[in-house]
Amino acid sequence: MVDTKRQIADRVRGLMAEKRSSQQAIADLLGLSRQAVNARFTYRAPWQAWELHTLSQHWGVPVARFYPEVVAA
């Protein structure tokens, strides 16, 4: 079974590294605490759609970049 919450967190983490950002910078951008952002990276809380939308606009990437690819069976 695919864990979408983990896949999204891993994709955000990868893009965060690519853009040389930090959890604190993401927290500041989203108006969240660093602990709330850390909860998303450690799979304790899911990323919200508005958070992913804000990150996609900030980093100049399509929001689809955060979601896993769906492969037809």
Secondary structure, DSSP 8 states (H G I E B T S, - for coil): ---HHHHHHHHHHHHHHHTT--HHHHHHHHT--HHHHHHHHTTSS---HHHHHHHHHHHT--GGGGS------
